[in-house]
Amino acid sequence: MSAPPVRPAVRVGAPTERRNPLSVDLDLMSTRDVLTVINEADRRVPAAVAAVLDEIAATVDLAVAALRGGHRVHYFGAGTSGRLGVLDAAELAPTFNSPRHWFCAHLAGGPDAMWRAVEDAEDDDQGGAVEAAGCVRAGDLVVGLAASGRTPYVLGALAASRATGASTVLLCANPEAEAARSVDVFIGVDTGPEVVTGSTRMKAGTAQKLVLNTFSTAVMVRLGRVYSNLMIDMVATNAKLRGRMISILMEATGCSEEVCRRALNEADGDLKTALVSLVSGAEVAAARAALARSADQVRGALALLAS
């Protein structure tokens, strides 16, 4: 009987792999103390994200330029990082009515990896490169998601994306990552060692979720899919969201519920058209035409109707 093949092993020196001195007795603590240690560690994450806001802002500007130019934003990740990319991309269409092709999430191991670990998928740099070469185009923005900053699948995708003329960003929890020199923007969030050593679904994952939320929301704001701080491009797919549309119109215009319901009905359920009509006093047809002339931007449409 032949011996099983020896699988390669790599020792990673990223901060996320180091032991946290504050949790060395974790298994001896009471339940309440375990929760306290985790909570106190988590409190470090927002400050770590605040330290990289300039880099996130640069990434937002790259994404806005790409999308305005008819290009796309891609997330490439593995494990927790990749799943968070899928989650962020999936939530943008219902929240902001963004075209589904704007944000494309690629996960090492494919769709099955959302639910279970796919053996060695993250170690496949060629797999990442081939996937990127098949879908990334010049002018796109590619964001690599890797807690350690060294995941081969992600780095392979970034290298292939660069070769196509796409802009590249690496988001990780390792400020010392060597790959920082190989991308246009490097976002290294210093979250430090995890409470459970190497468990990057914890602080590193929380940081990536915060960064992705911050990034994609700011992109949508810059693209005019928010008016004031209101979701004006949302898709009303259930009763709660249809009610939220009425509430948004009432908040934005100061009109009564009855007036807002009528305006929304006259606009065939289009929130932006109803909003422009109510704020400007214009007929629905004029509001719709103004939105068309202003690339569907509410403030631009209002300026046209006021001139």
C-alpha positions as CSV (number, residue, x, y, z in Angstrom):
1,M,0.0,0.0,0.0
2,S,1.6,3.3,-1.1
3,A,2.0,6.2,1.3
4,P,-0.2,9.2,0.8
5,P,1.5,12.0,-1.0
6,V,3.2,14.7,1.1
7,R,1.2,17.9,0.9
8,P,3.1,21.1,0.9
9,A,3.1,23.2,4.1
10,V,3.9,26.9,4.4
11,R,4.5,28.7,7.6
12,V,3.1,32.2,7.4
13,G,4.7,35.1,9.3
14,A,1.8,37.5,9.1
15,P,0.7,39.3,12.2
16,T,-2.6,37.4,12.0
17,E,-0.7,34.1,12.7
18,R,1.1,35.3,15.9
19,R,-0.2,34.5,19.4
20,N,-2.1,37.1,21.3
21,P,-0.6,37.5,24.8
22,L,-4.0,38.6,26.2
23,S,-5.7,35.4,25.4
24,V,-3.1,32.7,26.2
25,D,-5.4,31.3,29.0
26,L,-8.6,31.5,26.9
27,D,-9.5,27.9,27.5
28,L,-9.3,28.3,31.3
29,M,-11.5,31.4,31.4
30,S,-15.1,31.7,32.4
31,T,-17.6,32.2,29.6
32,R,-18.0,35.9,30.5
33,D,-14.3,36.4,30.5
34,V,-13.9,34.8,27.1
35,L,-16.5,37.2,25.7
36,T,-14.8,40.1,27.4
37,V,-11.4,39.2,25.8
38,I,-13.0,38.9,22.4
39,N,-15.0,42.1,22.7
40,E,-11.9,44.1,23.9
41,A,-9.9,42.8,20.9
42,D,-12.7,43.7,18.5
43,R,-12.7,47.3,19.8
44,R,-9.3,47.7,18.2
45,V,-10.7,47.1,14.7
46,P,-12.5,50.5,14.0
47,A,-9.3,52.4,14.9
48,A,-7.3,50.2,12.6
49,V,-9.7,50.9,9.8
50,A,-9.6,54.7,10.5
51,A,-5.8,54.6,10.0
52,V,-6.2,53.5,6.4
53,L,-9.0,55.9,5.3
54,D,-6.7,57.7,2.8
55,E,-6.1,54.4,1.0
56,I,-9.8,53.5,1.1
57,A,-10.6,56.9,-0.4
58,A,-8.1,56.3,-3.2
59,T,-9.8,53.0,-3.9
60,V,-13.2,54.7,-4.0
61,D,-11.9,57.2,-6.6
62,L,-10.5,54.4,-8.7
63,A,-13.9,52.5,-8.6
64,V,-15.9,55.6,-9.4
65,A,-13.7,56.3,-12.4
66,A,-14.0,52.7,-13.6
67,L,-17.7,52.5,-13.3
68,R,-18.3,55.9,-14.9
69,G,-16.1,54.7,-17.8
70,G,-18.3,51.6,-18.3
71,H,-16.0,49.2,-16.6
72,R,-16.3,46.9,-13.6
73,V,-15.1,46.3,-10.0
74,H,-13.9,42.8,-9.2
75,Y,-13.3,41.2,-5.8
76,F,-10.9,38.2,-5.7
77,G,-10.6,36.3,-2.4
78,A,-10.4,33.0,-0.6
79,G,-12.0,31.7,2.6
80,T,-13.5,34.3,4.9
81,S,-12.1,37.1,2.9
82,G,-13.6,35.8,-0.3
83,R,-17.0,35.2,1.3
84,L,-17.1,38.7,2.6
85,G,-16.4,40.0,-1.0
86,V,-19.3,37.9,-2.2
87,L,-21.6,39.2,0.5
88,D,-20.7,42.9,-0.2
89,A,-21.2,42.5,-4.0
90,A,-24.5,40.7,-3.5
91,E,-26.0,43.4,-1.2
92,L,-25.3,46.3,-3.6
93,A,-28.0,45.6,-6.2
94,P,-31.0,45.5,-3.7
95,T,-29.7,48.4,-1.6
96,F,-28.7,50.8,-4.4
97,N,-30.2,49.2,-7.5
98,S,-26.7,49.1,-9.0
99,P,-26.4,47.0,-12.2
100,R,-25.4,43.5,-11.3
101,H,-22.4,43.5,-13.5
102,W,-20.8,46.5,-11.7
103,F,-19.4,44.4,-8.8
104,C,-18.2,40.9,-9.6
105,A,-17.0,38.6,-6.7
106,H,-14.7,35.7,-7.4
107,L,-14.1,33.1,-4.7
108,A,-11.3,30.5,-4.7
109,G,-12.9,27.1,-5.2
110,G,-16.0,28.6,-6.8
111,P,-19.6,28.8,-5.5
112,D,-19.3,25.7,-3.4
113,A,-16.6,27.4,-1.3
114,M,-19.3,29.7,0.2
115,W,-20.5,26.8,2.3
116,R,-17.5,24.6,2.8
117,A,-13.7,24.7,2.5
118,V,-12.4,23.7,-0.9
119,E,-9.1,21.9,-0.5
120,D,-6.0,23.8,-1.7
121,A,-8.1,26.3,-3.8
122,E,-6.5,29.3,-2.2
123,D,-3.0,27.9,-3.0
124,D,-3.7,27.9,-6.7
125,D,-2.1,31.1,-8.1
126,Q,-2.7,29.8,-11.7
127,G,-6.3,29.4,-10.9
128,G,-6.6,33.0,-9.8
129,A,-4.6,34.2,-12.9
130,V,-6.8,32.2,-15.3
131,E,-10.0,33.4,-13.8
132,A,-8.9,37.0,-13.9
133,A,-7.6,36.7,-17.4
134,G,-11.0,35.4,-18.5
135,C,-13.1,38.3,-17.1
136,V,-11.0,41.3,-16.2
137,R,-10.5,44.0,-18.8
138,A,-8.4,47.2,-19.1
139,G,-10.1,49.9,-17.1
140,D,-11.5,47.6,-14.5
141,L,-10.7,47.8,-10.8
142,V,-9.6,44.6,-9.1
143,V,-9.6,44.3,-5.3
144,G,-7.7,41.4,-3.8
145,L,-8.9,40.2,-0.4
146,A,-6.4,38.2,1.7
147,A,-6.0,38.4,5.4
148,S,-2.4,37.4,5.3
149,G,-1.6,39.4,2.2
150,R,0.0,36.4,0.5
151,T,-2.8,34.1,-0.7
152,P,-1.6,32.7,-4.0
153,Y,-5.0,32.6,-5.7
154,V,-5.4,36.3,-4.9
155,L,-1.9,37.3,-5.9
156,G,-2.2,35.4,-9.1
157,A,-5.4,37.2,-10.0
158,L,-3.9,40.6,-9.2
159,A,-0.9,39.9,-11.4
160,A,-3.0,38.8,-14.3
161,S,-5.3,41.8,-13.8
162,R,-2.3,44.2,-13.9
163,A,-1.2,42.6,-17.2
164,T,-4.6,43.5,-18.7
165,G,-4.4,47.1,-17.8
166,A,-6.7,47.0,-14.8
167,S,-6.1,49.0,-11.6
168,T,-5.3,46.8,-8.6
169,V,-5.8,47.0,-4.8
170,L,-4.8,44.6,-2.1
171,L,-6.8,44.6,1.2
172,C,-5.3,42.6,4.0
173,A,-4.6,42.5,7.7
174,N,-0.8,42.5,7.2
175,P,0.8,45.9,6.9
176,E,4.1,44.2,6.2
177,A,2.8,42.3,3.1
178,E,5.4,42.0,0.4
179,A,2.7,42.3,-2.3
180,A,2.2,45.9,-1.2
181,R,4.8,46.9,-3.8
182,S,2.9,45.2,-6.6
183,V,-0.5,47.0,-6.5
184,D,-1.7,50.5,-7.2
185,V,-3.3,50.9,-3.7
186,F,-2.3,48.8,-0.6
187,I,-4.7,48.7,2.3
188,G,-3.0,47.0,5.2
189,V,-5.2,47.1,8.3
190,D,-3.2,46.5,11.4
191,T,-5.6,44.3,13.5
192,G,-2.8,42.4,15.1
193,P,-2.9,38.8,16.4
194,E,-6.2,37.1,16.8
195,V,-7.8,36.0,20.1
196,V,-7.7,32.5,18.7
197,T,-4.4,32.3,16.9
198,G,-4.7,32.4,13.1
199,S,-8.5,32.6,13.2
200,T,-8.8,35.4,10.6
201,R,-12.6,35.1,10.6
202,M,-12.4,37.3,13.7
203,K,-10.6,40.7,13.8
204,A,-9.2,40.5,10.3
205,G,-12.6,39.5,8.9
206,T,-14.3,42.2,10.9
207,A,-11.9,44.8,9.5
208,Q,-12.4,43.5,5.9
209,K,-16.2,43.8,6.4
210,L,-15.9,47.3,7.7
211,V,-13.6,48.3,4.8
212,L,-15.8,46.8,2.1
213,N,-18.9,48.4,3.6
214,T,-17.2,51.7,3.8
215,F,-15.7,51.4,0.3
216,S,-18.8,50.2,-1.6
217,T,-21.2,52.6,0.2
218,A,-18.9,55.6,-0.6
219,V,-18.8,54.5,-4.2
220,M,-22.6,54.5,-4.4
221,V,-22.8,57.9,-2.8
222,R,-20.3,59.3,-5.2
223,L,-22.3,57.9,-8.1
224,G,-25.5,59.7,-6.9
225,R,-27.3,56.7,-5.6
226,V,-28.0,58.4,-2.3
227,Y,-29.8,61.7,-1.8
228,S,-28.9,63.3,1.5
229,N,-28.5,60.2,3.5
230,L,-31.5,58.4,2.0
231,M,-31.5,55.3,-0.2
232,I,-33.2,56.6,-3.3
233,D,-32.2,53.8,-5.7
234,M,-33.4,50.9,-3.6
235,V,-35.4,48.0,-5.1
236,A,-38.7,47.4,-3.3
237,T,-39.0,43.6,-3.3
238,N,-41.2,43.2,-0.3
239,A,-43.9,45.1,1.8
240,K,-41.3,46.5,4.2
241,L,-39.2,48.0,1.5
242,R,-42.3,49.4,-0.2
243,G,-43.2,51.1,3.1
244,R,-39.6,52.4,3.3
245,M,-40.0,54.1,-0.1
246,I,-43.0,56.0,1.4
247,S,-41.0,56.9,4.5
248,I,-38.0,58.1,2.3
249,L,-40.3,60.4,0.3
250,M,-41.8,61.8,3.4
251,E,-38.4,62.4,5.0
252,A,-37.0,64.0,1.8
253,T,-39.9,66.2,0.9
254,G,-41.8,66.9,4.1
255,C,-45.0,65.9,2.3
256,S,-47.8,63.8,3.9
257,E,-48.0,60.0,3.5
258,E,-51.0,60.4,1.2
259,V,-49.2,62.8,-1.1
260,C,-46.2,60.6,-1.2
261,R,-48.2,57.5,-2.0
262,R,-50.0,59.3,-4.8
263,A,-46.7,60.6,-6.2
264,L,-45.1,57.2,-6.1
265,N,-48.1,55.7,-7.8
266,E,-48.0,58.3,-10.6
267,A,-44.3,57.6,-11.1
268,D,-45.1,53.9,-11.6
269,G,-43.2,53.1,-8.4
270,D,-40.0,54.9,-9.4
271,L,-38.8,56.5,-6.2
272,K,-36.3,59.0,-7.9
273,T,-38.9,60.2,-10.3
274,A,-41.5,60.7,-7.5
275,L,-38.8,62.5,-5.4
276,V,-37.8,64.9,-8.2
277,S,-41.4,65.6,-9.0
278,L,-42.3,66.4,-5.4
279,V,-39.2,68.5,-4.6
280,S,-39.3,70.5,-7.8
281,G,-43.1,70.7,-8.2
282,A,-42.7,69.4,-11.8
283,E,-45.0,66.9,-13.5
284,V,-43.9,63.3,-13.4
285,A,-43.1,63.4,-17.2
286,A,-40.8,66.4,-16.7
287,A,-39.2,64.9,-13.7
288,R,-38.5,61.7,-15.6
289,A,-37.1,63.6,-18.6
290,A,-34.8,65.7,-16.3
291,L,-33.4,62.5,-14.7
292,A,-32.7,61.1,-18.1
293,R,-30.8,64.3,-19.1
294,S,-28.8,64.2,-15.9
295,A,-27.6,60.6,-16.0
296,D,-30.3,59.7,-13.4
297,Q,-28.8,62.0,-10.8
298,V,-31.4,63.6,-8.5
299,R,-29.5,66.7,-7.7
300,G,-28.7,67.2,-11.4
301,A,-32.3,66.8,-12.4
302,L,-33.4,69.3,-9.7
303,A,-30.9,71.8,-11.0
304,L,-32.2,71.4,-14.5
305,L,-35.7,71.9,-13.5
306,A,-34.8,75.0,-11.4
307,S,-32.9,76.7,-14.2
